[in-house]
Amino acid sequence: MSLKIPIVNVMNWYTENIEEGVRDLVRLLRDNGFNTECSCHHDMYIQCQYVCNGSLFDLHNLIYNYLYERGEKLDYRIEVVMEVKDGHQYCSLNIDFSKVRKPVKRNRKKEENITI
């Protein structure tokens, strides 16, 4: 029994699935090991998968362990931004707890009945 493996013409796949305005960049990224997930010529973006490693992974572990040890919810967002203007890099990192961590609401009646 032999397996029939379909032969896919890669150029046709790019032509049929990737918009012309970002096609060359998507191909460049994919050919160099970046897995693109989606792209749009009209909005001028390409979204890629990212493997968390190095200092970003260390930061994640630091925050995760901090929250875990305190019994807090393990939800947060780390966003890394590298903006390039006139060839100069401006890098920043944002850690957002606001959308995922809610403050604990206290029950006033129970607190009023507590005596110390």
Biopython code that builds the backbone (N, CA, C, O; Angstrom):
import numpy as np
from Bio.PDB.StructureBuilder import StructureBuilder

atoms = [
    (1, "MET", "N", (0.839, -1.179, 0.000)),
    (1, "MET", "CA", (0.000, 0.000, 0.000)),
    (1, "MET", "C", (0.885, 1.243, 0.000)),
    (1, "MET", "O", (1.797, 1.363, 0.818)),
    (2, "SER", "N", (0.625, 2.127, -0.880)),
    (2, "SER", "CA", (1.432, 3.348, -0.949)),
    (2, "SER", "C", (0.568, 4.552, -0.589)),
    (2, "SER", "O", (-0.615, 4.630, -0.920)),
    (3, "LEU", "N", (1.212, 5.481, 0.101)),
    (3, "LEU", "CA", (0.517, 6.711, 0.474)),
    (3, "LEU", "C", (0.576, 7.701, -0.670)),
    (3, "LEU", "O", (1.605, 7.860, -1.326)),
    (4, "LYS", "N", (-0.525, 8.349, -0.892)),
    (4, "LYS", "CA", (-0.543, 9.394, -1.909)),
    (4, "LYS", "C", (-0.442, 10.736, -1.200)),
    (4, "LYS", "O", (-1.365, 11.156, -0.503)),
    (5, "ILE", "N", (0.667, 11.389, -1.385)),
    (5, "ILE", "CA", (0.894, 12.688, -0.759)),
    (5, "ILE", "C", (0.665, 13.760, -1.823)),
    (5, "ILE", "O", (1.329, 13.775, -2.859)),
    (6, "PRO", "N", (-0.280, 14.651, -1.552)),
    (6, "PRO", "CA", (-0.545, 15.683, -2.557)),
    (6, "PRO", "C", (0.637, 16.646, -2.665)),
    (6, "PRO", "O", (1.236, 17.038, -1.663)),
    (7, "ILE", "N", (0.948, 17.006, -3.875)),
    (7, "ILE", "CA", (2.015, 17.973, -4.112)),
    (7, "ILE", "C", (1.372, 19.351, -4.169)),
    (7, "ILE", "O", (0.476, 19.608, -4.973)),
    (8, "VAL", "N", (1.849, 20.225, -3.298)),
    (8, "VAL", "CA", (1.284, 21.566, -3.225)),
    (8, "VAL", "C", (2.290, 22.536, -3.813)),
    (8, "VAL", "O", (3.453, 22.555, -3.409)),
    (9, "ASN", "N", (1.855, 23.319, -4.742)),
    (9, "ASN", "CA", (2.694, 24.363, -5.304)),
    (9, "ASN", "C", (2.670, 25.539, -4.331)),
    (9, "ASN", "O", (1.656, 26.220, -4.186)),
    (10, "VAL", "N", (3.804, 25.764, -3.667)),
    (10, "VAL", "CA", (3.869, 26.776, -2.613)),
    (10, "VAL", "C", (3.544, 28.161, -3.164)),
    (10, "VAL", "O", (2.854, 28.938, -2.503)),
    (11, "MET", "N", (4.020, 28.477, -4.342)),
    (11, "MET", "CA", (3.744, 29.805, -4.921)),
    (11, "MET", "C", (2.246, 30.003, -5.128)),
    (11, "MET", "O", (1.730, 31.093, -4.879)),
    (12, "ASN", "N", (1.545, 28.974, -5.575)),
    (12, "ASN", "CA", (0.096, 29.092, -5.746)),
    (12, "ASN", "C", (-0.589, 29.295, -4.400)),
    (12, "ASN", "O", (-1.548, 30.061, -4.299)),
    (13, "TRP", "N", (-0.100, 28.610, -3.363)),
    (13, "TRP", "CA", (-0.698, 28.760, -2.040)),
    (13, "TRP", "C", (-0.583, 30.208, -1.573)),
    (13, "TRP", "O", (-1.565, 30.774, -1.092)),
    (14, "TYR", "N", (0.591, 30.818, -1.706)),
    (14, "TYR", "CA", (0.765, 32.217, -1.309)),
    (14, "TYR", "C", (-0.136, 33.127, -2.145)),
    (14, "TYR", "O", (-0.762, 34.043, -1.612)),
    (15, "THR", "N", (-0.199, 32.883, -3.420)),
    (15, "THR", "CA", (-1.015, 33.717, -4.311)),
    (15, "THR", "C", (-2.492, 33.607, -3.970)),
    (15, "THR", "O", (-3.217, 34.601, -4.007)),
    (16, "GLU", "N", (-2.937, 32.409, -3.640)),
    (16, "GLU", "CA", (-4.353, 32.189, -3.360)),
    (16, "GLU", "C", (-4.769, 32.599, -1.955)),
    (16, "GLU", "O", (-5.934, 32.935, -1.745)),
    (17, "ASN", "N", (-3.850, 32.584, -0.979)),
    (17, "ASN", "CA", (-4.230, 32.780, 0.415)),
    (17, "ASN", "C", (-3.716, 34.052, 1.074)),
    (17, "ASN", "O", (-4.250, 34.463, 2.104)),
    (18, "ILE", "N", (-2.704, 34.678, 0.515)),
    (18, "ILE", "CA", (-2.107, 35.851, 1.149)),
    (18, "ILE", "C", (-2.288, 37.052, 0.229)),
    (18, "ILE", "O", (-2.008, 36.982, -0.967)),
    (19, "GLU", "N", (-2.765, 38.161, 0.809)),
    (19, "GLU", "CA", (-2.980, 39.373, 0.010)),
    (19, "GLU", "C", (-1.658, 39.896, -0.548)),
    (19, "GLU", "O", (-0.615, 39.809, 0.099)),
    (20, "GLU", "N", (-1.725, 40.429, -1.742)),
    (20, "GLU", "CA", (-0.527, 40.855, -2.460)),
    (20, "GLU", "C", (0.321, 41.862, -1.681)),
    (20, "GLU", "O", (1.548, 41.780, -1.724)),
    (21, "GLY", "N", (-0.295, 42.800, -0.977)),
    (21, "GLY", "CA", (0.441, 43.849, -0.282)),
    (21, "GLY", "C", (1.332, 43.371, 0.846)),
    (21, "GLY", "O", (2.273, 44.073, 1.219)),
    (22, "VAL", "N", (1.064, 42.192, 1.406)),
    (22, "VAL", "CA", (1.884, 41.658, 2.505)),
    (22, "VAL", "C", (2.504, 40.306, 2.150)),
    (22, "VAL", "O", (3.211, 39.711, 2.964)),
    (23, "ARG", "N", (2.241, 39.830, 0.952)),
    (23, "ARG", "CA", (2.660, 38.485, 0.547)),
    (23, "ARG", "C", (4.173, 38.279, 0.666)),
    (23, "ARG", "O", (4.615, 37.266, 1.209)),
    (24, "ASP", "N", (4.969, 39.230, 0.165)),
    (24, "ASP", "CA", (6.425, 39.064, 0.220)),
    (24, "ASP", "C", (6.937, 39.032, 1.655)),
    (24, "ASP", "O", (7.844, 38.260, 1.966)),
    (25, "LEU", "N", (6.367, 39.864, 2.542)),
    (25, "LEU", "CA", (6.781, 39.868, 3.940)),
    (25, "LEU", "C", (6.374, 38.576, 4.651)),
    (25, "LEU", "O", (7.150, 38.029, 5.434)),
    (26, "VAL", "N", (5.169, 38.091, 4.382)),
    (26, "VAL", "CA", (4.721, 36.832, 4.982)),
    (26, "VAL", "C", (5.648, 35.705, 4.548)),
    (26, "VAL", "O", (6.044, 34.875, 5.366)),
    (27, "ARG", "N", (5.988, 35.671, 3.292)),
    (27, "ARG", "CA", (6.894, 34.630, 2.785)),
    (27, "ARG", "C", (8.270, 34.755, 3.424)),
    (27, "ARG", "O", (8.864, 33.746, 3.804)),
    (28, "LEU", "N", (8.786, 35.978, 3.549)),
    (28, "LEU", "CA", (10.084, 36.198, 4.192)),
    (28, "LEU", "C", (10.068, 35.677, 5.629)),
    (28, "LEU", "O", (10.993, 34.987, 6.055)),
    (29, "LEU", "N", (9.006, 36.014, 6.376)),
    (29, "LEU", "CA", (8.904, 35.560, 7.764)),
    (29, "LEU", "C", (8.838, 34.040, 7.849)),
    (29, "LEU", "O", (9.556, 33.423, 8.636)),
    (30, "ARG", "N", (7.975, 33.442, 7.035)),
    (30, "ARG", "CA", (7.825, 31.984, 7.065)),
    (30, "ARG", "C", (9.098, 31.267, 6.640)),
    (30, "ARG", "O", (9.466, 30.246, 7.222)),
    (31, "ASP", "N", (9.763, 31.798, 5.634)),
    (31, "ASP", "CA", (11.015, 31.184, 5.172)),
    (31, "ASP", "C", (12.120, 31.273, 6.220)),
    (31, "ASP", "O", (13.107, 30.541, 6.140)),
    (32, "ASN", "N", (11.964, 32.166, 7.206)),
    (32, "ASN", "CA", (12.973, 32.348, 8.243)),
    (32, "ASN", "C", (12.509, 31.866, 9.612)),
    (32, "ASN", "O", (13.052, 32.274, 10.638)),
    (33, "GLY", "N", (11.488, 30.985, 9.623)),
    (33, "GLY", "CA", (11.114, 30.293, 10.849)),
    (33, "GLY", "C", (10.028, 30.942, 11.685)),
    (33, "GLY", "O", (9.728, 30.451, 12.774)),
    (34, "PHE", "N", (9.423, 32.035, 11.215)),
    (34, "PHE", "CA", (8.336, 32.668, 11.954)),
    (34, "PHE", "C", (7.009, 32.161, 11.411)),
    (34, "PHE", "O", (6.732, 32.283, 10.218)),
    (35, "ASN", "N", (6.193, 31.593, 12.287)),
    (35, "ASN", "CA", (4.908, 31.054, 11.870)),
    (35, "ASN", "C", (3.870, 32.168, 11.896)),
    (35, "ASN", "O", (3.449, 32.612, 12.964)),
    (36, "THR", "N", (3.467, 32.607, 10.730)),
    (36, "THR", "CA", (2.448, 33.657, 10.650)),
    (36, "THR", "C", (1.076, 33.033, 10.831)),
    (36, "THR", "O", (0.799, 31.947, 10.322)),
    (37, "GLU", "N", (0.213, 33.742, 11.569)),
    (37, "GLU", "CA", (-1.138, 33.255, 11.842)),
    (37, "GLU", "C", (-2.173, 33.942, 10.962)),
    (37, "GLU", "O", (-3.099, 33.302, 10.464)),
    (38, "CYS", "N", (-2.013, 35.234, 10.776)),
    (38, "CYS", "CA", (-2.935, 35.974, 9.918)),
    (38, "CYS", "C", (-2.253, 37.261, 9.477)),
    (38, "CYS", "O", (-1.270, 37.700, 10.074)),
    (39, "SER", "N", (-2.792, 37.848, 8.432)),
    (39, "SER", "CA", (-2.230, 39.094, 7.916)),
    (39, "SER", "C", (-3.313, 39.838, 7.145)),
    (39, "SER", "O", (-4.314, 39.253, 6.731)),
    (40, "CYS", "N", (-3.097, 41.135, 6.960)),
    (40, "CYS", "CA", (-4.061, 41.943, 6.214)),
    (40, "CYS", "C", (-3.329, 43.105, 5.558)),
    (40, "CYS", "O", (-2.649, 43.886, 6.225)),
    (41, "HIS", "N", (-3.478, 43.204, 4.257)),
    (41, "HIS", "CA", (-2.862, 44.311, 3.518)),
    (41, "HIS", "C", (-3.551, 45.632, 3.834)),
    (41, "HIS", "O", (-2.884, 46.659, 3.963)),
    (42, "HIS", "N", (-4.865, 45.620, 3.960)),
    (42, "HIS", "CA", (-5.612, 46.866, 4.173)),
    (42, "HIS", "C", (-5.301, 47.497, 5.527)),
    (42, "HIS", "O", (-5.182, 48.718, 5.628)),
    (43, "ASP", "N", (-5.170, 46.681, 6.564)),
    (43, "ASP", "CA", (-4.822, 47.190, 7.899)),
    (43, "ASP", "C", (-3.315, 47.173, 8.128)),
    (43, "ASP", "O", (-2.846, 47.638, 9.166)),
    (44, "MET", "N", (-2.553, 46.646, 7.176)),
    (44, "MET", "CA", (-1.093, 46.589, 7.195)),
    (44, "MET", "C", (-0.546, 45.959, 8.479)),
    (44, "MET", "O", (0.169, 46.608, 9.243)),
    (45, "TYR", "N", (-0.887, 44.701, 8.703)),
    (45, "TYR", "CA", (-0.326, 43.969, 9.841)),
    (45, "TYR", "C", (-0.098, 42.507, 9.476)),
    (45, "TYR", "O", (-0.713, 41.966, 8.557)),
    (46, "ILE", "N", (0.796, 41.896, 10.220)),
    (46, "ILE", "CA", (1.037, 40.459, 10.152)),
    (46, "ILE", "C", (1.134, 39.979, 11.588)),
    (46, "ILE", "O", (1.909, 40.522, 12.375)),
    (47, "GLN", "N", (0.357, 38.970, 11.933)),
    (47, "GLN", "CA", (0.395, 38.400, 13.276)),
    (47, "GLN", "C", (1.152, 37.087, 13.219)),
    (47, "GLN", "O", (0.889, 36.243, 12.362)),
    (48, "CYS", "N", (2.105, 36.917, 14.148)),
    (48, "CYS", "CA", (2.928, 35.708, 14.192)),
    (48, "CYS", "C", (2.825, 35.054, 15.561)),
    (48, "CYS", "O", (2.498, 35.704, 16.554)),
    (49, "GLN", "N", (3.108, 33.764, 15.597)),
    (49, "GLN", "CA", (3.247, 33.075, 16.874)),
    (49, "GLN", "C", (4.582, 33.477, 17.472)),
    (49, "GLN", "O", (5.533, 33.791, 16.756)),
    (50, "TYR", "N", (4.637, 33.461, 18.800)),
    (50, "TYR", "CA", (5.864, 33.857, 19.489)),
    (50, "TYR", "C", (6.182, 32.837, 20.568)),
    (50, "TYR", "O", (5.317, 32.488, 21.371)),
    (51, "VAL", "N", (7.408, 32.363, 20.588)),
    (51, "VAL", "CA", (7.844, 31.426, 21.613)),
    (51, "VAL", "C", (8.420, 32.242, 22.764)),
    (51, "VAL", "O", (9.387, 32.984, 22.591)),
    (52, "CYS", "N", (7.821, 32.099, 23.922)),
    (52, "CYS", "CA", (8.244, 32.848, 25.105)),
    (52, "CYS", "C", (9.535, 32.241, 25.649)),
    (52, "CYS", "O", (9.552, 31.098, 26.105)),
    (53, "ASN", "N", (10.620, 33.022, 25.594)),
    (53, "ASN", "CA", (11.895, 32.538, 26.116)),
    (53, "ASN", "C", (12.699, 33.716, 26.659)),
    (53, "ASN", "O", (12.261, 34.863, 26.573)),
    (54, "GLY", "N", (13.848, 33.438, 27.206)),
    (54, "GLY", "CA", (14.739, 34.482, 27.689)),
    (54, "GLY", "C", (14.151, 35.300, 28.826)),
    (54, "GLY", "O", (13.485, 34.760, 29.709)),
    (55, "SER", "N", (14.398, 36.602, 28.803)),
    (55, "SER", "CA", (13.958, 37.462, 29.907)),
    (55, "SER", "C", (12.432, 37.559, 29.987)),
    (55, "SER", "O", (11.891, 37.769, 31.073)),
    (56, "LEU", "N", (11.737, 37.411, 28.870)),
    (56, "LEU", "CA", (10.272, 37.431, 28.909)),
    (56, "LEU", "C", (9.744, 36.209, 29.665)),
    (56, "LEU", "O", (8.796, 36.322, 30.442)),
    (57, "PHE", "N", (10.344, 35.067, 29.443)),
    (57, "PHE", "CA", (9.961, 33.857, 30.163)),
    (57, "PHE", "C", (10.286, 34.002, 31.647)),
    (57, "PHE", "O", (9.504, 33.579, 32.499)),
    (58, "ASP", "N", (11.432, 34.596, 31.958)),
    (58, "ASP", "CA", (11.803, 34.837, 33.356)),
    (58, "ASP", "C", (10.801, 35.764, 34.037)),
    (58, "ASP", "O", (10.421, 35.540, 35.186)),
    (59, "LEU", "N", (10.375, 36.804, 33.324)),
    (59, "LEU", "CA", (9.380, 37.734, 33.866)),
    (59, "LEU", "C", (8.063, 37.012, 34.142)),
    (59, "LEU", "O", (7.460, 37.189, 35.200)),
    (60, "HIS", "N", (7.627, 36.206, 33.193)),
    (60, "HIS", "CA", (6.402, 35.420, 33.375)),
    (60, "HIS", "C", (6.508, 34.547, 34.623)),
    (60, "HIS", "O", (5.588, 34.525, 35.440)),
    (61, "ASN", "N", (7.624, 33.826, 34.780)),
    (61, "ASN", "CA", (7.802, 32.957, 35.950)),
    (61, "ASN", "C", (7.779, 33.755, 37.245)),
    (61, "ASN", "O", (7.200, 33.306, 38.235)),
    (62, "LEU", "N", (8.392, 34.918, 37.254)),
    (62, "LEU", "CA", (8.430, 35.768, 38.432)),
    (62, "LEU", "C", (7.019, 36.190, 38.852)),
    (62, "LEU", "O", (6.657, 36.091, 40.024)),
    (63, "ILE", "N", (6.236, 36.659, 37.891)),
    (63, "ILE", "CA", (4.864, 37.101, 38.179)),
    (63, "ILE", "C", (3.987, 35.920, 38.560)),
    (63, "ILE", "O", (3.221, 36.001, 39.520)),
    (64, "TYR", "N", (4.091, 34.826, 37.819)),
    (64, "TYR", "CA", (3.295, 33.635, 38.080)),
    (64, "TYR", "C", (3.533, 33.128, 39.499)),
    (64, "TYR", "O", (2.581, 32.874, 40.237)),
    (65, "ASN", "N", (4.793, 32.982, 39.879)),
    (65, "ASN", "CA", (5.123, 32.484, 41.217)),
    (65, "ASN", "C", (4.653, 33.445, 42.307)),
    (65, "ASN", "O", (4.183, 33.005, 43.357)),
    (66, "TYR", "N", (4.774, 34.735, 42.072)),
    (66, "TYR", "CA", (4.312, 35.746, 43.024)),
    (66, "TYR", "C", (2.810, 35.598, 43.280)),
    (66, "TYR", "O", (2.371, 35.564, 44.429)),
    (67, "LEU", "N", (2.033, 35.512, 42.207)),
    (67, "LEU", "CA", (0.581, 35.381, 42.340)),
    (67, "LEU", "C", (0.199, 34.034, 42.943)),
    (67, "LEU", "O", (-0.695, 33.962, 43.787)),
    (68, "TYR", "N", (0.867, 32.975, 42.518)),
    (68, "TYR", "CA", (0.568, 31.631, 43.018)),
    (68, "TYR", "C", (0.795, 31.539, 44.523)),
    (68, "TYR", "O", (-0.034, 30.987, 45.247)),
    (69, "GLU", "N", (1.914, 32.079, 44.992)),
    (69, "GLU", "CA", (2.241, 32.020, 46.417)),
    (69, "GLU", "C", (1.229, 32.786, 47.273)),
    (69, "GLU", "O", (1.048, 32.468, 48.449)),
    (70, "ARG", "N", (0.583, 33.769, 46.704)),
    (70, "ARG", "CA", (-0.409, 34.560, 47.435)),
    (70, "ARG", "C", (-1.837, 34.052, 47.219)),
    (70, "ARG", "O", (-2.790, 34.619, 47.752)),
    (71, "GLY", "N", (-1.975, 33.000, 46.447)),
    (71, "GLY", "CA", (-3.290, 32.426, 46.190)),
    (71, "GLY", "C", (-4.158, 33.304, 45.313)),
    (71, "GLY", "O", (-5.383, 33.196, 45.346)),
    (72, "GLU", "N", (-3.536, 34.176, 44.526)),
    (72, "GLU", "CA", (-4.299, 35.070, 43.659)),
    (72, "GLU", "C", (-4.535, 34.426, 42.301)),
    (72, "GLU", "O", (-3.881, 33.452, 41.929)),
    (73, "LYS", "N", (-5.480, 34.993, 41.578)),
    (73, "LYS", "CA", (-5.825, 34.490, 40.259)),
    (73, "LYS", "C", (-4.630, 34.620, 39.317)),
    (73, "LYS", "O", (-3.955, 35.649, 39.289)),
    (74, "LEU", "N", (-4.382, 33.576, 38.558)),
    (74, "LEU", "CA", (-3.219, 33.538, 37.676)),
    (74, "LEU", "C", (-3.583, 34.027, 36.279)),
    (74, "LEU", "O", (-3.418, 33.306, 35.295)),
    (75, "ASP", "N", (-4.074, 35.251, 36.204)),
    (75, "ASP", "CA", (-4.466, 35.852, 34.927)),
    (75, "ASP", "C", (-3.780, 37.203, 34.786)),
    (75, "ASP", "O", (-3.904, 38.068, 35.653)),
    (76, "TYR", "N", (-3.063, 37.374, 33.696)),
    (76, "TYR", "CA", (-2.419, 38.642, 33.397)),
    (76, "TYR", "C", (-2.009, 38.637, 31.933)),
    (76, "TYR", "O", (-2.023, 37.599, 31.272)),
    (77, "ARG", "N", (-1.651, 39.794, 31.447)),
    (77, "ARG", "CA", (-1.239, 39.934, 30.054)),
    (77, "ARG", "C", (0.091, 40.676, 30.030)),
    (77, "ARG", "O", (0.229, 41.734, 30.645)),
    (78, "ILE", "N", (1.058, 40.125, 29.327)),
    (78, "ILE", "CA", (2.339, 40.796, 29.125)),
    (78, "ILE", "C", (2.420, 41.144, 27.643)),
    (78, "ILE", "O", (2.332, 40.270, 26.781)),
    (79, "GLU", "N", (2.587, 42.408, 27.365)),
    (79, "GLU", "CA", (2.700, 42.862, 25.976)),
    (79, "GLU", "C", (4.078, 43.476, 25.769)),
    (79, "GLU", "O", (4.512, 44.342, 26.528)),
    (80, "VAL", "N", (4.744, 43.017, 24.740)),
    (80, "VAL", "CA", (6.053, 43.561, 24.386)),
    (80, "VAL", "C", (5.871, 44.361, 23.103)),
    (80, "VAL", "O", (5.313, 43.870, 22.123)),
    (81, "VAL", "N", (6.349, 45.593, 23.126)),
    (81, "VAL", "CA", (6.204, 46.464, 21.967)),
    (81, "VAL", "C", (7.583, 46.951, 21.544)),
    (81, "VAL", "O", (8.346, 47.472, 22.359)),
    (82, "MET", "N", (7.891, 46.780, 20.283)),
    (82, "MET", "CA", (9.090, 47.376, 19.709)),
    (82, "MET", "C", (8.622, 48.272, 18.567)),
    (82, "MET", "O", (8.167, 47.786, 17.531)),
    (83, "GLU", "N", (8.735, 49.542, 18.759)),
    (83, "GLU", "CA", (8.345, 50.495, 17.726)),
    (83, "GLU", "C", (9.611, 51.022, 17.081)),
    (83, "GLU", "O", (10.568, 51.372, 17.772)),
    (84, "VAL", "N", (9.619, 51.080, 15.764)),
    (84, "VAL", "CA", (10.783, 51.578, 15.044)),
    (84, "VAL", "C", (10.376, 52.834, 14.291)),
    (84, "VAL", "O", (9.472, 52.806, 13.455)),
    (85, "LYS", "N", (11.055, 53.943, 14.597)),
    (85, "LYS", "CA", (10.815, 55.221, 13.921)),
    (85, "LYS", "C", (12.137, 55.706, 13.354)),
    (85, "LYS", "O", (13.125, 55.842, 14.076)),
    (86, "ASP", "N", (12.143, 55.960, 12.071)),
    (86, "ASP", "CA", (13.359, 56.409, 11.385)),
    (86, "ASP", "C", (14.550, 55.506, 11.690)),
    (86, "ASP", "O", (15.678, 55.984, 11.810)),
    (87, "GLY", "N", (14.306, 54.210, 11.814)),
    (87, "GLY", "CA", (15.362, 53.246, 12.037)),
    (87, "GLY", "C", (15.786, 53.080, 13.494)),
    (87, "GLY", "O", (16.653, 52.258, 13.790)),
    (88, "HIS", "N", (15.188, 53.847, 14.410)),
    (88, "HIS", "CA", (15.537, 53.749, 15.832)),
    (88, "HIS", "C", (14.500, 52.913, 16.569)),
    (88, "HIS", "O", (13.296, 53.072, 16.366)),
    (89, "GLN", "N", (14.984, 52.021, 17.427)),
    (89, "GLN", "CA", (14.101, 51.131, 18.181)),
    (89, "GLN", "C", (13.681, 51.773, 19.496)),
    (89, "GLN", "O", (14.497, 52.347, 20.216)),
    (90, "TYR", "N", (12.391, 51.662, 19.792)),
    (90, "TYR", "CA", (11.842, 52.086, 21.074)),
    (90, "TYR", "C", (11.079, 50.888, 21.635)),
    (90, "TYR", "O", (10.025, 50.510, 21.123)),
    (91, "CYS", "N", (11.627, 50.304, 22.685)),
    (91, "CYS", "CA", (11.049, 49.080, 23.239)),
    (91, "CYS", "C", (10.387, 49.367, 24.582)),
    (91, "CYS", "O", (10.901, 50.137, 25.394)),
    (92, "SER", "N", (9.246, 48.738, 24.795)),
    (92, "SER", "CA", (8.583, 48.832, 26.093)),
    (92, "SER", "C", (7.880, 47.518, 26.380)),
    (92, "SER", "O", (7.659, 46.690, 25.497)),
    (93, "LEU", "N", (7.539, 47.363, 27.645)),
    (93, "LEU", "CA", (6.885, 46.141, 28.089)),
    (93, "LEU", "C", (5.775, 46.551, 29.037)),
    (93, "LEU", "O", (6.009, 47.317, 29.971)),
    (94, "ASN", "N", (4.584, 46.057, 28.813)),
    (94, "ASN", "CA", (3.435, 46.371, 29.656)),
    (94, "ASN", "C", (2.912, 45.099, 30.304)),
    (94, "ASN", "O", (2.765, 44.067, 29.650)),
    (95, "ILE", "N", (2.636, 45.190, 31.597)),
    (95, "ILE", "CA", (2.032, 44.068, 32.320)),
    (95, "ILE", "C", (0.660, 44.539, 32.768)),
    (95, "ILE", "O", (0.542, 45.504, 33.522)),
    (96, "ASP", "N", (-0.367, 43.862, 32.307)),
    (96, "ASP", "CA", (-1.742, 44.309, 32.549)),
    (96, "ASP", "C", (-2.495, 43.288, 33.393)),
    (96, "ASP", "O", (-2.681, 42.142, 32.984)),
    (97, "PHE", "N", (-2.919, 43.716, 34.559)),
    (97, "PHE", "CA", (-3.741, 42.885, 35.435)),
    (97, "PHE", "C", (-5.196, 43.351, 35.430)),
    (97, "PHE", "O", (-6.071, 42.643, 35.928)),
    (98, "SER", "N", (-5.460, 44.525, 34.876)),
    (98, "SER", "CA", (-6.766, 45.174, 35.033)),
    (98, "SER", "C", (-7.924, 44.400, 34.425)),
    (98, "SER", "O", (-9.015, 44.385, 34.996)),
    (99, "LYS", "N", (-7.722, 43.775, 33.314)),
    (99, "LYS", "CA", (-8.824, 43.100, 32.643)),
    (99, "LYS", "C", (-9.071, 41.708, 33.180)),
    (99, "LYS", "O", (-10.117, 41.112, 32.926)),
    (100, "VAL", "N", (-8.114, 41.194, 33.920)),
    (100, "VAL", "CA", (-8.242, 39.804, 34.351)),
    (100, "VAL", "C", (-8.298, 39.652, 35.861)),
    (100, "VAL", "O", (-8.792, 38.633, 36.343)),
    (101, "ARG", "N", (-7.814, 40.620, 36.628)),
    (101, "ARG", "CA", (-7.829, 40.527, 38.090)),
    (101, "ARG", "C", (-8.877, 41.480, 38.632)),
    (101, "ARG", "O", (-8.834, 42.681, 38.367)),
    (102, "LYS", "N", (-9.778, 40.962, 39.362)),
    (102, "LYS", "CA", (-10.839, 41.770, 39.968)),
    (102, "LYS", "C", (-10.570, 41.902, 41.463)),
    (102, "LYS", "O", (-10.160, 40.935, 42.104)),
    (103, "PRO", "N", (-10.796, 43.088, 42.024)),
    (103, "PRO", "CA", (-10.622, 43.224, 43.474)),
    (103, "PRO", "C", (-11.649, 42.380, 44.216)),
    (103, "PRO", "O", (-12.768, 42.182, 43.743)),
    (104, "VAL", "N", (-11.256, 41.890, 45.373)),
    (104, "VAL", "CA", (-12.153, 41.070, 46.186)),
    (104, "VAL", "C", (-13.157, 41.991, 46.871)),
    (104, "VAL", "O", (-12.772, 42.946, 47.545)),
    (105, "LYS", "N", (-14.448, 41.700, 46.698)),
    (105, "LYS", "CA", (-15.493, 42.487, 47.366)),
    (105, "LYS", "C", (-15.702, 41.943, 48.764)),
    (105, "LYS", "O", (-15.852, 40.736, 48.956)),
    (106, "ARG", "N", (-15.712, 42.819, 49.720)),
    (106, "ARG", "CA", (-15.898, 42.393, 51.109)),
    (106, "ARG", "C", (-17.351, 42.561, 51.518)),
    (106, "ARG", "O", (-18.037, 43.488, 51.088)),
    (107, "ASN", "N", (-17.790, 41.661, 52.340)),
    (107, "ASN", "CA", (-19.150, 41.708, 52.839)),
    (107, "ASN", "C", (-19.160, 42.563, 54.112)),
    (107, "ASN", "O", (-18.617, 42.152, 55.137)),
    (108, "ARG", "N", (-19.773, 43.745, 54.050)),
    (108, "ARG", "CA", (-19.785, 44.683, 55.176)),
    (108, "ARG", "C", (-20.446, 44.096, 56.423)),
    (108, "ARG", "O", (-19.966, 44.310, 57.537)),
    (109, "LYS", "N", (-21.521, 43.372, 56.247)),
    (109, "LYS", "CA", (-22.238, 42.818, 57.400)),
    (109, "LYS", "C", (-21.338, 41.879, 58.206)),
    (109, "LYS", "O", (-21.317, 41.929, 59.435)),
    (110, "LYS", "N", (-20.597, 41.025, 57.500)),
    (110, "LYS", "CA", (-19.699, 40.106, 58.207)),
    (110, "LYS", "C", (-18.609, 40.871, 58.920)),
    (110, "LYS", "O", (-18.252, 40.514, 60.042)),
    (111, "GLU", "N", (-18.068, 41.909, 58.313)),
    (111, "GLU", "CA", (-16.999, 42.687, 58.933)),
    (111, "GLU", "C", (-17.482, 43.418, 60.166)),
    (111, "GLU", "O", (-16.722, 43.573, 61.122)),
    (112, "GLU", "N", (-18.727, 43.872, 60.173)),
    (112, "GLU", "CA", (-19.267, 44.600, 61.322)),
    (112, "GLU", "C", (-19.452, 43.685, 62.542)),
    (112, "GLU", "O", (-19.400, 44.151, 63.681)),
    (113, "ASN", "N", (-19.663, 42.405, 62.306)),
    (113, "ASN", "CA", (-19.892, 41.481, 63.397)),
    (113, "ASN", "C", (-18.613, 40.900, 64.011)),
    (113, "ASN", "O", (-18.659, 40.164, 64.996)),
    (114, "ILE", "N", (-17.501, 41.241, 63.422)),
    (114, "ILE", "CA", (-16.225, 40.705, 63.911)),
    (114, "ILE", "C", (-15.752, 41.557, 65.082)),
    (114, "ILE", "O", (-15.705, 42.784, 64.985)),
    (115, "THR", "N", (-15.405, 40.909, 66.180)),
    (115, "THR", "CA", (-14.846, 41.626, 67.322)),
    (115, "THR", "C", (-13.402, 41.182, 67.512)),
    (115, "THR", "O", (-13.051, 40.018, 67.323)),
    (116, "ILE", "N", (-12.596, 42.134, 67.886)),
    (116, "ILE", "CA", (-11.168, 41.842, 68.067)),
    (116, "ILE", "C", (-10.817, 41.983, 69.517)),
    (116, "ILE", "O", (-9.663, 41.782, 69.895)),
]
sb = StructureBuilder()
sb.init_structure("model")
sb.init_model(0)
sb.init_chain("A")
sb.init_seg("    ")
for serial, (resi, resn, name, xyz) in enumerate(atoms, 1):
    if name == "N":
        sb.init_residue(resn, " ", resi, " ")
    sb.init_atom(name, np.array(xyz, "f"), 0.0, 1.0, " ", f" {name:<3s}", serial, name[0])
structure = sb.get_structure()
